[in-house]
């Protein structure tokens, strides 16, 4: 760690595949003093996580006072790339993210915004999810606050976490052991959702964090912080 001041974290996507692991990492870290979740409706989260309810993330400025007082935003919300129409994917991945990011940056001008993107995100990609993720990254980089883009490839849920999306549940139920083995052999291809959270905590304390982290770098930071 690079500083000892306890962190105050705002988390989005706390009930999703990535966000569940990030929430666990925040609650387990002595570096994190406060964890709050921006949610669309009251969720069954750990009682230690405060909940800020906002039905429409695109109206984030309506709750600006509640978004203030944080050191970092860990943005893990998003739509699944499989089975989501392009207009809905853009609304959730690009439009809602930018609305929250802009409101959060105004409320926390000295804070950091950490965004969970995806491997090969590129605004010029012909593949819709990669293009929209890339467009989101490019827009976030223009914020007045420091931004960090995390690009995991395969994300493995740790025990007690998982996906809520029916189309993806078989992948994680039956492919979980294979993903774990692949992650040990090829850390550039698979990381765990909790390792993403541990890496984000480290990045939130770095004096000069990198602008972009690929999967292998996420694993290195996440593993180092667990030692």
Secondary structure, DSSP 8 states (H G I E B T S, - for coil): ----S-EEEEEE-TTSHHHHHHHHHHHH-TTEEEEEEEESS-----TTSEEEE-S-GGGGGGGHHHH-S-SEEEE-----SSS--HHHHHIIIIIHHHHHHHHHHHH-TT-EEEEE--TT--TT-SSHHHHHHHHHHHHHTTSSSEEEEEE-SEEE--TT-----HHHHHHHHHHHHHHHHHHHH-TTTEEEHHHHHHHHHHHHH-TT--SEEEHHHHHHHHHHHH-
